[in-house]
C-alpha cells in the first residue's frame, strides 16, 4: 500500500465488526491503521473502498479528517485469521510510536517473567504488585488508567487499552480496546472498546466488536473435534478460514446470555441478543432476539442508549441513523 493510503477492503465475514466503521478503524495492534498512519505521516492521502457511498456516515460518526475516497472494486482483502496471526508483529512494530508517558517497567516492583524491558506501562495505569506479567513470548503494553488487579496473568504479546479493567483474568496474545471489563480466560483475540467479558468463561482465537456483553460462562470453541480447517458461514455463504484454530466473530452491540456456548467459527452479527439455547453454532443475523425473533429497533436503540450512558457515551444522531439503516 502506498504511503498515507488506507483500505476499507475486507472479507464479508468481518461485516459484523464493520457495519459502523471502515476497516481502517479496526485496531490491529496498539493502534488502528488510521491512527498509525496519522502518527507516522501526519496526514492522510486517500481511502480505497468499495463503500464510498457510506463515507459521509463514517466521517460524521467517527469525526474523520477529510480524505479523498476512491471507489474501486480491487484491493487487498482483510481476513479474520490474518488479524489474529498479526497480533504480535503489529504490537511490536507500534511500540516505537508510543509517547514518553510509557516507560519500561524494569524498575517497577512488579512480578515479571521474561525480559523486564518488554513491559511498557503508562504512567497513569494502576497495576497490582500481585499480578504476573509474562514477556517470554512478546511485549506487553498497558495504556493510561488501565487497571490490572491482583492474581491476573498477562502474557505477551498484548496491548491493554486505556481505562480497561482486568479482574481475575488470564489473557495472552491479544489486543484490547478502551474501557473494557475483562475476566476469565482470553487468548489470541482482538477485542474492541467498551466490551464486557467480566466473568469466567473462555474466549479464544476470536474477534469481538465494540459494546459487546458476554454473559458469565460464555465460551467459544476454537478447534474442531477432527482438527480440520475451520469454515465460516456468513449470510448463507461459506468461507475458508485457512486455519484449524479459529473461534468466533462477534459484532458490535451483540450480547450473550449466561452459559452460552458458541461453536467453532460462529458469527454473531451486530445487535444480536442470544438467549434461550445454551449451545449455538453458525451465523446469527443482525438484531436477532433469542432464537428466532427480531429485536425491535426502537427498543434496541433505547437499550443501547441506557448501556452507553453508563460509560459516559450516548446514541448520537449519526449513530442512530446508521443503526436504523442496517
Phi and psi restraints in degrees (value plus and minus 20) as a CYANA .aco file:
   2 UNK   PHI     -90.5   -50.5
   2 UNK   PSI     135.5   175.5
   3 UNK   PHI     -77.2   -37.2
   3 UNK   PSI     110.5   150.5
   4 UNK   PHI      59.7    99.7
   4 UNK   PSI     -17.5    22.5
   5 UNK   PHI    -122.0   -82.0
   5 UNK   PSI     109.2   149.2
   6 UNK   PHI    -128.4   -88.4
   6 UNK   PSI     139.5   179.5
   7 UNK   PHI    -142.9  -102.9
   7 UNK   PSI     123.3   163.3
   8 UNK   PHI    -140.9  -100.9
   8 UNK   PSI      12.3    52.3
   9 UNK   PHI    -114.9   -74.9
   9 UNK   PSI     114.4   154.4
  10 UNK   PHI    -178.7  -138.7
  10 UNK   PSI     134.4   174.4
  11 UNK   PHI     -86.5   -46.5
  11 UNK   PSI     125.7   165.7
  12 UNK   PHI     -78.8   -38.8
  12 UNK   PSI     -44.7    -4.7
  13 UNK   PHI     -82.8   -42.8
  13 UNK   PSI     -37.8     2.2
  14 UNK   PHI    -110.5   -70.5
  14 UNK   PSI     -20.9    19.1
  15 UNK   PHI     -72.3   -32.3
  15 UNK   PSI     -61.5   -21.5
  16 UNK   PHI     -78.1   -38.1
  16 UNK   PSI     -45.5    -5.5
  17 UNK   PHI    -108.1   -68.1
  17 UNK   PSI     -33.7     6.3
  18 UNK   PHI    -147.4  -107.4
  18 UNK   PSI      -1.0    39.0
  19 UNK   PHI     -91.3   -51.3
  19 UNK   PSI     -46.3    -6.3
  20 UNK   PHI    -132.4   -92.4
  20 UNK   PSI     -16.5    23.5
  21 UNK   PHI    -173.4  -133.4
  21 UNK   PSI     133.6   173.6
  22 UNK   PHI     -94.1   -54.1
  22 UNK   PSI     137.9   177.9
  23 UNK   PHI     -80.2   -40.2
  23 UNK   PSI     -48.5    -8.5
  24 UNK   PHI     -95.7   -55.7
  24 UNK   PSI     -23.0    17.0
  25 UNK   PHI    -116.8   -76.8
  25 UNK   PSI     -22.1    17.9
  26 UNK   PHI     -99.2   -59.2
  26 UNK   PSI      99.9   139.9
  27 UNK   PHI     -86.3   -46.3
  27 UNK   PSI     102.1   142.1
  28 UNK   PHI    -139.2   -99.2
  28 UNK   PSI     -12.8    27.2
  29 UNK   PHI    -180.8  -140.8
  29 UNK   PSI    -161.6  -121.6
  30 UNK   PHI     -86.0   -46.0
  30 UNK   PSI     -51.4   -11.4
  31 UNK   PHI    -143.9  -103.9
  31 UNK   PSI     145.8   185.8
  32 UNK   PHI    -102.7   -62.7
  32 UNK   PSI     142.8   182.8
  33 UNK   PHI     -75.6   -35.6
  33 UNK   PSI     -54.9   -14.9
  34 UNK   PHI     -83.8   -43.8
  34 UNK   PSI     -71.7   -31.7
  35 UNK   PHI     -87.9   -47.9
  35 UNK   PSI     -57.3   -17.3
  36 UNK   PHI     -81.9   -41.9
  36 UNK   PSI     -64.8   -24.8
  37 UNK   PHI     -85.1   -45.1
  37 UNK   PSI     -59.9   -19.9
  38 UNK   PHI     -83.5   -43.5
  38 UNK   PSI     -59.1   -19.1
  39 UNK   PHI     -89.2   -49.2
  39 UNK   PSI     -56.3   -16.3
  40 UNK   PHI    -101.1   -61.1
  40 UNK   PSI     -63.1   -23.1
  41 UNK   PHI    -122.3   -82.3
  41 UNK   PSI     -43.7    -3.7
  42 UNK   PHI      66.3   106.3
  42 UNK   PSI     -46.1    -6.1
  43 UNK   PHI    -174.0  -134.0
  43 UNK   PSI     141.8   181.8
  44 UNK   PHI    -128.1   -88.1
  44 UNK   PSI     133.6   173.6
  45 UNK   PHI    -122.7   -82.7
  45 UNK   PSI     -75.8   -35.8
  46 UNK   PHI    -177.8  -137.8
  46 UNK   PSI     146.0   186.0
  47 UNK   PHI    -143.1  -103.1
  47 UNK   PSI     108.7   148.7
  48 UNK   PHI    -114.7   -74.7
  48 UNK   PSI     106.5   146.5
  49 UNK   PHI    -176.3  -136.3
  49 UNK   PSI     131.8   171.8
  50 UNK   PHI    -116.3   -76.3
  50 UNK   PSI     -17.7    22.3
  51 UNK   PHI    -140.2  -100.2
  51 UNK   PSI      18.3    58.3
  52 UNK   PHI     -80.3   -40.3
  52 UNK   PSI     -45.3    -5.3
  53 UNK   PHI     -84.6   -44.6
  53 UNK   PSI     -38.4     1.6
  54 UNK   PHI    -116.9   -76.9
  54 UNK   PSI     -17.5    22.5
  55 UNK   PHI     -81.3   -41.3
  55 UNK   PSI     -57.6   -17.6
  56 UNK   PHI     -83.2   -43.2
  56 UNK   PSI     -59.9   -19.9
  57 UNK   PHI     -84.1   -44.1
  57 UNK   PSI     -64.2   -24.2
  58 UNK   PHI     -83.4   -43.4
  58 UNK   PSI     -66.0   -26.0
  59 UNK   PHI     -82.0   -42.0
  59 UNK   PSI     -62.8   -22.8
  60 UNK   PHI     -87.3   -47.3
  60 UNK   PSI     -65.6   -25.6
  61 UNK   PHI     -89.0   -49.0
  61 UNK   PSI     -60.9   -20.9
  62 UNK   PHI    -125.9   -85.9
  62 UNK   PSI     -16.4    23.6
  63 UNK   PHI      32.0    72.0
  63 UNK   PSI      30.2    70.2
  64 UNK   PHI     -95.3   -55.3
  64 UNK   PSI     125.6   165.6
  65 UNK   PHI     -90.6   -50.6
  65 UNK   PSI     135.6   175.6
  66 UNK   PHI     -85.0   -45.0
  66 UNK   PSI     103.7   143.7
  67 UNK   PHI    -156.1  -116.1
  67 UNK   PSI     145.6   185.6
  68 UNK   PHI    -108.6   -68.6
  68 UNK   PSI      99.1   139.1
  69 UNK   PHI    -112.7   -72.7
  69 UNK   PSI     108.0   148.0
  70 UNK   PHI    -130.8   -90.8
  70 UNK   PSI      97.2   137.2
  71 UNK   PHI    -105.7   -65.7
  71 UNK   PSI      91.6   131.6
  72 UNK   PHI    -161.2  -121.2
  72 UNK   PSI     122.3   162.3
  73 UNK   PHI     -97.6   -57.6
  73 UNK   PSI     -31.5     8.5
  74 UNK   PHI    -133.0   -93.0
  74 UNK   PSI     126.4   166.4
  75 UNK   PHI     152.9   192.9
  75 UNK   PSI     143.3   183.3
  76 UNK   PHI     -91.9   -51.9
  76 UNK   PSI     102.3   142.3
  77 UNK   PHI    -107.8   -67.8
  77 UNK   PSI     106.0   146.0
  78 UNK   PHI     -97.6   -57.6
  78 UNK   PSI     110.6   150.6
  79 UNK   PHI    -138.1   -98.1
  79 UNK   PSI     131.9   171.9
  80 UNK   PHI     -76.5   -36.5
  80 UNK   PSI     -69.3   -29.3
  81 UNK   PHI     -84.3   -44.3
  81 UNK   PSI     -50.8   -10.8
  82 UNK   PHI     -86.4   -46.4
  82 UNK   PSI     -55.6   -15.6
  83 UNK   PHI     -80.5   -40.5
  83 UNK   PSI     -63.8   -23.8
  84 UNK   PHI     -90.9   -50.9
  84 UNK   PSI     -62.3   -22.3
  85 UNK   PHI     -82.7   -42.7
  85 UNK   PSI     -47.8    -7.8
  86 UNK   PHI    -112.0   -72.0
  86 UNK   PSI     -16.3    23.7
  87 UNK   PHI     -74.1   -34.1
  87 UNK   PSI     -77.2   -37.2
  88 UNK   PHI     -83.9   -43.9
  88 UNK   PSI     -63.6   -23.6
  89 UNK   PHI     -82.1   -42.1
  89 UNK   PSI     -62.7   -22.7
  90 UNK   PHI     -94.7   -54.7
  90 UNK   PSI     -56.7   -16.7
  91 UNK   PHI     -80.1   -40.1
  91 UNK   PSI     -65.9   -25.9
  92 UNK   PHI     -82.8   -42.8
  92 UNK   PSI     -60.6   -20.6
  93 UNK   PHI     -85.5   -45.5
  93 UNK   PSI     -52.9   -12.9
  94 UNK   PHI     -98.5   -58.5
  94 UNK   PSI     -35.6     4.4
  95 UNK   PHI     -77.8   -37.8
  95 UNK   PSI     -54.3   -14.3
  96 UNK   PHI     -85.6   -45.6
  96 UNK   PSI     -36.4     3.6
  97 UNK   PHI    -115.0   -75.0
  97 UNK   PSI     -20.7    19.3
  98 UNK   PHI     -91.2   -51.2
  98 UNK   PSI     131.5   171.5
  99 UNK   PHI    -101.7   -61.7
  99 UNK   PSI     157.1   197.1
 100 UNK   PHI     -89.4   -49.4
 100 UNK   PSI     -34.9     5.1
 101 UNK   PHI     -91.5   -51.5
 101 UNK   PSI     -32.3     7.7
 102 UNK   PHI    -114.5   -74.5
 102 UNK   PSI     119.3   159.3
 103 UNK   PHI    -162.1  -122.1
 103 UNK   PSI     134.6   174.6
 104 UNK   PHI     -82.3   -42.3
 104 UNK   PSI     121.8   161.8
 105 UNK   PHI    -107.6   -67.6
 105 UNK   PSI       1.1    41.1
 106 UNK   PHI     -76.3   -36.3
 106 UNK   PSI     -58.0   -18.0
 107 UNK   PHI    -115.3   -75.3
 107 UNK   PSI     -22.6    17.4
 108 UNK   PHI    -101.3   -61.3
 108 UNK   PSI     133.0   173.0
 109 UNK   PHI    -104.7   -64.7
 109 UNK   PSI      51.5    91.5
 110 UNK   PHI    -145.1  -105.1
 110 UNK   PSI     134.5   174.5
 111 UNK   PHI    -104.2   -64.2
 111 UNK   PSI      87.3   127.3
 112 UNK   PHI    -146.3  -106.3
 112 UNK   PSI     107.2   147.2
 113 UNK   PHI    -125.3   -85.3
 113 UNK   PSI     108.3   148.3
 114 UNK   PHI      82.8   122.8
 114 UNK   PSI    -178.7  -138.7
 115 UNK   PHI     -95.4   -55.4
 115 UNK   PSI      96.9   136.9
 116 UNK   PHI     -85.2   -45.2
 116 UNK   PSI     -45.9    -5.9
 117 UNK   PHI     -91.7   -51.7
 117 UNK   PSI     -28.6    11.4
 118 UNK   PHI    -113.6   -73.6
 118 UNK   PSI     -16.6    23.4
 119 UNK   PHI    -126.3   -86.3
 119 UNK   PSI      97.2   137.2
 120 UNK   PHI    -134.5   -94.5
 120 UNK   PSI      98.3   138.3
 121 UNK   PHI    -140.8  -100.8
 121 UNK   PSI     107.9   147.9
 122 UNK   PHI     -85.4   -45.4
 122 UNK   PSI     125.2   165.2
 123 UNK   PHI     -81.1   -41.1
 123 UNK   PSI     -42.0    -2.0
 124 UNK   PHI    -115.1   -75.1
 124 UNK   PSI     -19.8    20.2
 125 UNK   PHI     -94.7   -54.7
 125 UNK   PSI     132.3   172.3
 126 UNK   PHI    -138.0   -98.0
 126 UNK   PSI      92.6   132.6
 127 UNK   PHI    -141.7  -101.7
 127 UNK   PSI     107.2   147.2
 128 UNK   PHI     -92.6   -52.6
 128 UNK   PSI     117.7   157.7
 129 UNK   PHI     -88.2   -48.2
 129 UNK   PSI     -26.6    13.4
 130 UNK   PHI    -121.2   -81.2
 130 UNK   PSI     -12.5    27.5
 131 UNK   PHI    -106.4   -66.4
 131 UNK   PSI     135.4   175.4
 132 UNK   PHI    -138.0   -98.0
 132 UNK   PSI     112.0   152.0
 133 UNK   PHI    -137.4   -97.4
 133 UNK   PSI     106.3   146.3
 134 UNK   PHI    -135.5   -95.5
 134 UNK   PSI      90.5   130.5
 135 UNK   PHI    -124.6   -84.6
 135 UNK   PSI      -5.9    34.1
 136 UNK   PHI     -85.7   -45.7
 136 UNK   PSI     -45.2    -5.2
 137 UNK   PHI    -125.9   -85.9
 137 UNK   PSI     -23.6    16.4
 138 UNK   PHI     139.3   179.3
 138 UNK   PSI     151.8   191.8
 139 UNK   PHI     -93.4   -53.4
 139 UNK   PSI     137.9   177.9
 140 UNK   PHI    -143.9  -103.9
 140 UNK   PSI     111.4   151.4
 141 UNK   PHI    -146.0  -106.0
 141 UNK   PSI     103.0   143.0
 142 UNK   PHI    -134.4   -94.4
 142 UNK   PSI      99.2   139.2
 143 UNK   PHI    -108.5   -68.5
 143 UNK   PSI    -199.3  -159.3
 144 UNK   PHI     -77.8   -37.8
 144 UNK   PSI     113.8   153.8
 145 UNK   PHI      41.0    81.0
 145 UNK   PSI      -8.1    31.9
 146 UNK   PHI     -88.6   -48.6
 146 UNK   PSI     130.3   170.3
 147 UNK   PHI    -143.6  -103.6
 147 UNK   PSI     107.6   147.6
 148 UNK   PHI    -139.3   -99.3
 148 UNK   PSI      91.8   131.8
 149 UNK   PHI    -101.0   -61.0
 149 UNK   PSI     150.5   190.5
 150 UNK   PHI     -78.7   -38.7
 150 UNK   PSI     124.2   164.2
 151 UNK   PHI      53.3    93.3
 151 UNK   PSI      -7.5    32.5
 152 UNK   PHI     -98.7   -58.7
 152 UNK   PSI     127.9   167.9
 153 UNK   PHI    -138.9   -98.9
 153 UNK   PSI      98.1   138.1
 154 UNK   PHI    -137.6   -97.6
 154 UNK   PSI      94.7   134.7
 155 UNK   PHI    -134.5   -94.5
 155 UNK   PSI     102.1   142.1
 156 UNK   PHI     -93.4   -53.4
 156 UNK   PSI     145.6   185.6
 157 UNK   PHI     -95.0   -55.0
 157 UNK   PSI     120.5   160.5
 158 UNK   PHI    -179.9  -139.9
 158 UNK   PSI     126.4   166.4
 159 UNK   PHI    -146.0  -106.0
 159 UNK   PSI     107.8   147.8
 160 UNK   PHI    -132.0   -92.0
 160 UNK   PSI      98.5   138.5
 161 UNK   PHI     -93.3   -53.3
 161 UNK   PSI     148.6   188.6
 162 UNK   PHI     -77.8   -37.8
 162 UNK   PSI     115.8   155.8
 163 UNK   PHI      43.6    83.6
 163 UNK   PSI      -6.3    33.7
 164 UNK   PHI     -98.5   -58.5
 164 UNK   PSI     126.8   166.8
 165 UNK   PHI    -141.7  -101.7
 165 UNK   PSI     106.6   146.6
 166 UNK   PHI    -129.4   -89.4
 166 UNK   PSI     105.4   145.4
 167 UNK   PHI    -151.5  -111.5
 167 UNK   PSI     104.3   144.3
 168 UNK   PHI      27.1    67.1
 168 UNK   PSI      28.3    68.3
 169 UNK   PHI    -135.5   -95.5
 169 UNK   PSI     111.3   151.3
 170 UNK   PHI    -130.4   -90.4
 170 UNK   PSI      92.0   132.0
 171 UNK   PHI    -154.3  -114.3
 171 UNK   PSI     117.7   157.7
 172 UNK   PHI    -164.8  -124.8
 172 UNK   PSI     127.4   167.4
 173 UNK   PHI      24.5    64.5
 173 UNK   PSI      40.3    80.3
 174 UNK   PHI    -163.4  -123.4
 174 UNK   PSI     143.2   183.2
 175 UNK   PHI    -142.6  -102.6
 175 UNK   PSI     108.5   148.5
 176 UNK   PHI    -147.1  -107.1
 176 UNK   PSI     113.0   153.0
 177 UNK   PHI    -100.4   -60.4
 177 UNK   PSI    -175.2  -135.2
 178 UNK   PHI    -104.6   -64.6
 178 UNK   PSI     120.8   160.8
 179 UNK   PHI      32.7    72.7
 179 UNK   PSI      26.8    66.8
 180 UNK   PHI    -113.9   -73.9
 180 UNK   PSI     140.6   180.6
 181 UNK   PHI    -144.1  -104.1
 181 UNK   PSI      92.6   132.6
 182 UNK   PHI    -147.6  -107.6
 182 UNK   PSI     122.5   162.5
 183 UNK   PHI    -171.5  -131.5
 183 UNK   PSI     159.3   199.3
 184 UNK   PHI      54.6    94.6
 184 UNK   PSI    -172.3  -132.3
 185 UNK   PHI    -131.2   -91.2
 185 UNK   PSI     108.5   148.5
 186 UNK   PHI    -156.0  -116.0
 186 UNK   PSI     113.5   153.5
 187 UNK   PHI    -168.3  -128.3
 187 UNK   PSI     128.2   168.2
 188 UNK   PHI      31.2    71.2
 188 UNK   PSI      30.2    70.2
 189 UNK   PHI    -157.8  -117.8
 189 UNK   PSI     137.5   177.5
 190 UNK   PHI    -138.0   -98.0
 190 UNK   PSI     103.1   143.1
 191 UNK   PHI    -140.9  -100.9
 191 UNK   PSI     111.9   151.9
 192 UNK   PHI     -93.7   -53.7
 192 UNK   PSI    -175.3  -135.3
 193 UNK   PHI    -121.7   -81.7
 193 UNK   PSI     133.8   173.8
 194 UNK   PHI      40.9    80.9
 194 UNK   PSI      10.4    50.4
 195 UNK   PHI    -123.2   -83.2
 195 UNK   PSI     122.0   162.0
 196 UNK   PHI    -132.8   -92.8
 196 UNK   PSI     105.2   145.2
 197 UNK   PHI    -161.8  -121.8
 197 UNK   PSI      53.2    93.2
 198 UNK   PHI    -115.0   -75.0
 198 UNK   PSI     -17.7    22.3
 199 UNK   PHI    -147.8  -107.8
 199 UNK   PSI    -197.5  -157.5
 200 UNK   PHI     -82.4   -42.4
 200 UNK   PSI     137.8   177.8
 201 UNK   PHI     113.7   153.7
 201 UNK   PSI     137.6   177.6
 202 UNK   PHI    -134.0   -94.0
 202 UNK   PSI     111.0   151.0
 203 UNK   PHI    -143.5  -103.5
 203 UNK   PSI     100.8   140.8
 204 UNK   PHI    -159.1  -119.1
 204 UNK   PSI     124.8   164.8
 205 UNK   PHI      27.2    67.2
 205 UNK   PSI      28.0    68.0
 206 UNK   PHI    -148.1  -108.1
 206 UNK   PSI     138.8   178.8
 207 UNK   PHI    -140.5  -100.5
 207 UNK   PSI      99.0   139.0
 208 UNK   PHI    -143.9  -103.9
 208 UNK   PSI     114.8   154.8
 209 UNK   PHI    -103.3   -63.3
 209 UNK   PSI    -180.0  -140.0
 210 UNK   PHI    -107.9   -67.9
 210 UNK   PSI     130.2   170.2
 211 UNK   PHI      38.1    78.1
 211 UNK   PSI      13.4    53.4
 212 UNK   PHI    -110.2   -70.2
 212 UNK   PSI     123.7   163.7
 213 UNK   PHI    -147.1  -107.1
 213 UNK   PSI      93.4   133.4
 214 UNK   PHI    -121.1   -81.1
 214 UNK   PSI      96.9   136.9
 215 UNK   PHI     -83.5   -43.5
 215 UNK   PSI     140.2   180.2
 216 UNK   PHI     -72.3   -32.3
 216 UNK   PSI     116.8   156.8
 217 UNK   PHI      53.3    93.3
 217 UNK   PSI     -14.8    25.2
 218 UNK   PHI     -78.0   -38.0
 218 UNK   PSI     110.9   150.9
 219 UNK   PHI    -156.6  -116.6
 219 UNK   PSI     119.3   159.3
 220 UNK   PHI    -129.1   -89.1
 220 UNK   PSI     115.3   155.3
 221 UNK   PHI    -103.9   -63.9
 221 UNK   PSI     116.8   156.8
 222 UNK   PHI    -147.9  -107.9
 222 UNK   PSI      -1.6    38.4
 223 UNK   PHI    -172.2  -132.2
 223 UNK   PSI     107.5   147.5
 224 UNK   PHI     -93.9   -53.9
 224 UNK   PSI     135.1   175.1
 225 UNK   PHI     -81.1   -41.1
 225 UNK   PSI     -49.4    -9.4
 226 UNK   PHI    -116.3   -76.3
 226 UNK   PSI     -12.7    27.3
 227 UNK   PHI      39.6    79.6
 227 UNK   PSI       5.4    45.4
 228 UNK   PHI    -105.9   -65.9
 228 UNK   PSI     150.9   190.9
 229 UNK   PHI     -83.0   -43.0
 229 UNK   PSI     116.8   156.8
 230 UNK   PHI     -98.8   -58.8
 230 UNK   PSI     113.4   153.4
 231 UNK   PHI    -135.7   -95.7
 231 UNK   PSI     118.7   158.7
 232 UNK   PHI    -126.5   -86.5
 232 UNK   PSI     124.3   164.3
 233 UNK   PHI    -138.3   -98.3
 233 UNK   PSI     106.1   146.1
 234 UNK   PHI    -151.0  -111.0
 234 UNK   PSI      98.6   138.6
 235 UNK   PHI      30.6    70.6
 235 UNK   PSI      20.4    60.4
 236 UNK   PHI      72.6   112.6
 236 UNK   PSI     -32.9     7.1
 237 UNK   PHI    -121.1   -81.1
 237 UNK   PSI     125.7   165.7
 238 UNK   PHI    -125.4   -85.4
 238 UNK   PSI     123.3   163.3
 239 UNK   PHI    -152.8  -112.8
 239 UNK   PSI     120.5   160.5
 240 UNK   PHI    -102.8   -62.8
 240 UNK   PSI     111.2   151.2
 241 UNK   PHI    -101.2   -61.2
 241 UNK   PSI     -42.9    -2.9
 242 UNK   PHI      59.9    99.9
 242 UNK   PSI      -9.1    30.9
 243 UNK   PHI    -171.5  -131.5
 243 UNK   PSI     137.4   177.4
 244 UNK   PHI    -111.1   -71.1
 244 UNK   PSI     -26.8    13.2
 245 UNK   PHI    -137.3   -97.3
 245 UNK   PSI      80.7   120.7
 246 UNK   PHI    -174.5  -134.5
 246 UNK   PSI     116.8   156.8
 247 UNK   PHI    -117.4   -77.4
 247 UNK   PSI    -118.1   -78.1
 248 UNK   PHI    -158.1  -118.1
 248 UNK   PSI     140.1   180.1
 249 UNK   PHI    -132.7   -92.7
 249 UNK   PSI     101.1   141.1
 250 UNK   PHI    -142.6  -102.6
 250 UNK   PSI      96.5   136.5
 251 UNK   PHI     -98.1   -58.1
 251 UNK   PSI     150.2   190.2
 252 UNK   PHI     -73.8   -33.8
 252 UNK   PSI     122.3   162.3
 253 UNK   PHI      45.0    85.0
 253 UNK   PSI      -8.5    31.5
 254 UNK   PHI     -97.1   -57.1
 254 UNK   PSI     136.4   176.4
 255 UNK   PHI    -159.6  -119.6
 255 UNK   PSI     128.9   168.9
 256 UNK   PHI    -147.4  -107.4
 256 UNK   PSI     126.4   166.4
 257 UNK   PHI     -95.9   -55.9
 257 UNK   PSI     146.4   186.4
 258 UNK   PHI     -80.2   -40.2
 258 UNK   PSI     122.1   162.1
 259 UNK   PHI      55.8    95.8
 259 UNK   PSI      -4.1    35.9
 260 UNK   PHI     -95.6   -55.6
 260 UNK   PSI     110.3   150.3
 261 UNK   PHI    -133.4   -93.4
 261 UNK   PSI      97.3   137.3
 262 UNK   PHI    -123.5   -83.5
 262 UNK   PSI     106.9   146.9
 263 UNK   PHI     -89.9   -49.9
 263 UNK   PSI     141.9   181.9
 264 UNK   PHI     -75.6   -35.6
 264 UNK   PSI     109.3   149.3
 265 UNK   PHI      58.0    98.0
 265 UNK   PSI      -4.7    35.3
 266 UNK   PHI     -90.2   -50.2
 266 UNK   PSI     129.0   169.0
 267 UNK   PHI    -147.3  -107.3
 267 UNK   PSI     100.2   140.2
 268 UNK   PHI    -129.3   -89.3
 268 UNK   PSI      95.5   135.5
 269 UNK   PHI    -101.6   -61.6
 269 UNK   PSI     152.2   192.2
 270 UNK   PHI     -73.4   -33.4
 270 UNK   PSI     113.7   153.7
 271 UNK   PHI      55.1    95.1
 271 UNK   PSI     -19.0    21.0
 272 UNK   PHI     -89.2   -49.2
 272 UNK   PSI     122.0   162.0
 273 UNK   PHI    -143.2  -103.2
 273 UNK   PSI      82.3   122.3
 274 UNK   PHI    -112.0   -72.0
 274 UNK   PSI      98.1   138.1
 275 UNK   PHI    -176.0  -136.0
 275 UNK   PSI     145.9   185.9
 276 UNK   PHI      84.2   124.2
 276 UNK   PSI     -69.4   -29.4
 277 UNK   PHI    -131.9   -91.9
 277 UNK   PSI     117.4   157.4
 278 UNK   PHI    -101.1   -61.1
 278 UNK   PSI     -52.8   -12.8
 279 UNK   PHI    -128.2   -88.2
 279 UNK   PSI     101.5   141.5
 280 UNK   PHI    -151.8  -111.8
 280 UNK   PSI     121.2   161.2
 281 UNK   PHI    -166.1  -126.1
 281 UNK   PSI     131.8   171.8
 282 UNK   PHI      86.3   126.3
 282 UNK   PSI    -169.8  -129.8
 283 UNK   PHI    -127.6   -87.6
 283 UNK   PSI     115.7   155.7
 284 UNK   PHI    -142.1  -102.1
 284 UNK   PSI     100.9   140.9
 285 UNK   PHI     -86.6   -46.6
 285 UNK   PSI     142.5   182.5
 286 UNK   PHI     -78.0   -38.0
 286 UNK   PSI     119.8   159.8
 287 UNK   PHI      41.4    81.4
 287 UNK   PSI       6.4    46.4
 288 UNK   PHI     -83.0   -43.0
 288 UNK   PSI     117.7   157.7
 289 UNK   PHI    -138.9   -98.9
 289 UNK   PSI      87.4   127.4
 290 UNK   PHI      54.0    94.0
 290 UNK   PSI    -139.4   -99.4
 291 UNK   PHI    -119.5   -79.5
 291 UNK   PSI     -63.7   -23.7
 292 UNK   PHI    -157.7  -117.7
 292 UNK   PSI     -33.6     6.4
 293 UNK   PHI    -100.9   -60.9
 293 UNK   PSI     151.9   191.9
 294 UNK   PHI    -136.7   -96.7
 294 UNK   PSI     113.9   153.9
 295 UNK   PHI     -84.9   -44.9
 295 UNK   PSI      96.5   136.5
 296 UNK   PHI     -73.8   -33.8
 296 UNK   PSI     107.7   147.7
 297 UNK   PHI     -83.5   -43.5
 297 UNK   PSI     -59.9   -19.9
 298 UNK   PHI     -83.2   -43.2
 298 UNK   PSI     -62.6   -22.6
 299 UNK   PHI     -85.5   -45.5
 299 UNK   PSI     -60.5   -20.5
 300 UNK   PHI     -79.8   -39.8
 300 UNK   PSI     -67.4   -27.4
 301 UNK   PHI     -84.1   -44.1
 301 UNK   PSI     -58.3   -18.3
 302 UNK   PHI     -82.9   -42.9
 302 UNK   PSI     -65.3   -25.3
 303 UNK   PHI     -86.4   -46.4
 303 UNK   PSI     -59.6   -19.6
 304 UNK   PHI     -82.4   -42.4
 304 UNK   PSI     -61.1   -21.1
 305 UNK   PHI     -82.0   -42.0
 305 UNK   PSI     -60.7   -20.7
 306 UNK   PHI     -85.1   -45.1
 306 UNK   PSI     -61.3   -21.3
 307 UNK   PHI     -86.5   -46.5
 307 UNK   PSI     -64.8   -24.8
 308 UNK   PHI     -88.4   -48.4
 308 UNK   PSI     -51.2   -11.2
 309 UNK   PHI     -80.7   -40.7
 309 UNK   PSI     -50.7   -10.7
 310 UNK   PHI     -84.1   -44.1
 310 UNK   PSI     -42.5    -2.5
 311 UNK   PHI    -129.3   -89.3
 311 UNK   PSI      -1.3    38.7
 312 UNK   PHI      52.9    92.9
 312 UNK   PSI       1.4    41.4
 313 UNK   PHI    -137.0   -97.0
 313 UNK   PSI     153.7   193.7
 314 UNK   PHI    -170.9  -130.9
 314 UNK   PSI     143.1   183.1
 315 UNK   PHI    -101.6   -61.6
 315 UNK   PSI      81.1   121.1
 316 UNK   PHI     -94.8   -54.8
 316 UNK   PSI     141.8   181.8
 317 UNK   PHI     -74.5   -34.5
 317 UNK   PSI     -57.6   -17.6
 318 UNK   PHI     -85.9   -45.9
 318 UNK   PSI     -61.1   -21.1
 319 UNK   PHI     -87.7   -47.7
 319 UNK   PSI     -64.7   -24.7
 320 UNK   PHI     -80.3   -40.3
 320 UNK   PSI     -60.4   -20.4
 321 UNK   PHI     -79.5   -39.5
 321 UNK   PSI     -64.0   -24.0
 322 UNK   PHI     -89.8   -49.8
 322 UNK   PSI     -60.5   -20.5
 323 UNK   PHI     -82.9   -42.9
 323 UNK   PSI     -59.2   -19.2
 324 UNK   PHI     -93.1   -53.1
 324 UNK   PSI     -38.8     1.2
 325 UNK   PHI    -109.0   -69.0
 325 UNK   PSI     -24.1    15.9
